[in-house]
């Protein structure tokens, strides 16, 4: 009889433990859902504020929500590890029907982005690709883009240095700050404590991002090879 009571008590403790873990997971899911809905709401509001017509609103809203969905899929693909930076760039280029070629070079060490870092930087990359297609280097037949990043992990203030540089042969001028520029100049600063510099040059644009590794950025020597999971990129548009 005592052994039976001990067994019952053990089963109850095990059941209680599973219920507590399930409750914790539900709370995490609800928190993540609230955060995602808040981001979608912000995207919709800012897109509406900067849209010039209904067609422009629909196209940009669809693109931004699609970019957010791709980031979320990349983050949940390897729970606990985060999204591969190279993979985020490749998937965004694939979604925009742009392929790497002599006009587009992407290179950098394996880096993983967790949580807000993946979300904020993924949306910023989407805006840079969209701007290049509509107004920048990918809009011009002789335009070129170089995307590179490096990691300085020395000391407690390690940083990721991300560079997006366009040579378009034109003379881009800064226009009104729409969602894309706000995401670069304000979103990354607020979400990731990034230092952002956007330089409009005579022959193109250069965007420099310095993001502290403490914002959720993890150098990962084992991440090489996983960036190709999205498959080959599509043909250039």
Buried (B, 14 or more C-beta within 10 A) or exposed (E): EEEEEEEEEEEEEEEEEEEEEEEEEEEEEEEBEEEBEEBBEBBBEBBEEBBEEEEEBEBBBEBBBBBBEBBBEBBEBBEEBBBBBBBBBBBBBBBBEBBBEEBBEBEBBBBBBBBBBBBBBBBBBBBBBBBBBEBBBBBBEEBBBBBEBEBEEEEEEBBBBBBBBBBBBBEBEEEEEBBBBBBBBEBBBEBBEBBBEBEEEEEBBBBBBBBBBEBBBBBBEEBEEBBEEBEEBEEBE
